[in-house]
């Protein structure tokens, strides 16, 4: 049996387990004596994984397919979270009515800042987008209106709890639906005229423009599309978490994590970022000590775990960029075999 | 009543400055429909700058450029491309992650204003163009596997796939050996035979004499001479500017 088939079967089993295990917590299943395969903690971790699948897959559209390394996409997550959060908390809208505005507002904001930002290339774009990501979080926390913080200020924004049975289960599946949407959008993009234009921009922007690609419009559209999906995840997060503030709606570390996930899985591919999100989020949860099978790390106190986790992520980023520049999806797809020769070749090519 | 037919491409006093240096300084000439025109000149004469002005990569500092009597000055490159001006780059700029067919397909997908093609249609057109330039057998090769002459062909094929009425070729023969130049000349003739007007920027004299009906000589950003290639190349000022005085003397003796 080829490695490719082993990976595919393994992936399907994991996906089926992740998607179906939560159902065992439903009352009918419990009364029928089905063993509980997933508890509340698992819902939370699984929902986080789905959330990062959305963010990494969305980042891939601008960062992987278009080749613009956006380091501030968490701004769109936060904008989505606060859009839905404000509509629910202040305007008393129901969740499902407020949710569609999260991607719309995030995309409009991306188009607005994208017009000037996307004129920059390379490191300049990366740094400028990082600046936007940080600035938006600060603005949201500090804008006052009539002496009152407009968006809840430093004390954050509390949302009414969404009245639905099996809340954990509900939000898990909503987030999985968002992840499926992000993957489907990527699949469509890579087969469309739009996607070919974006790849042409990534490979050589000047050549793309003289062949008729409206590079400005395409870049802004890609940025806005990534923002819309990221904002959608933020909107779901706000109602799921019930409380949002600058720390959990604009976490700077998400910027690095979603990029690392896309790189680890394979940029520019349909499933790469999702695979990377699953692997990396599990690792983050393991290192953070919140997985049931998390064990004590030698020489590391519990208090130091988050810091050690960050260090390990940093080292991993370097290793991935140097040794697996095309991501692990290359191995899953059977196009490449993981071998010492592959790692050596990657090292040679990336150190040019 | 006679109607004056506007030349396909008309440059009127085109000027482009970089800081204090006028790289292109008041260049005016016309290109008639169906012509093959060579633009020659020594290094730094402003040939590539001029081409960048026409294709919209640079903004003009003065003058005007007309396509079929309508100004295209100040238009973005993608709009110029869709109006029917295709171009290549002297240093080839292939889309590295794509196959030869996909590279050419981009031109077919985006190059035309009016006839918008789908992805599948565009790739079918790409195959036709690849056949025209002699790259059909390598359609599925990744660009990175192509030789330099093949990459130059691909550069031309991409521009041809936009279905241009006017094709600007920037030193497509540079760096090729004699056999390869002959093959490339055949390719240019084949493209021209499909009804495309061609402007060739060239260093290689043989190319200008071989295919061009008219030549424009640039020096220090200005038009030094223009006319039939054989006549222009015998012009003493041209020989001095382009080939140097030593060569001019040797030619005389």
Interface residues (C-beta under 8 A of the other chain):
Chain A: X191 X192 X193 X196 X197 X199 X200 X202 X203 X204 X206 X207 X208 X209 X210 X211 X212 X213 X214 X215 X216 X268
Chain B: X55 X56 X57 X76 X77 X78 X80 X81 X82 X86 X87 X89 X93 X94 X95 X96 X97 X98 X102 X105 X106 X107 X109 X110 X111 X112 X118 X119 X158 X159 X162
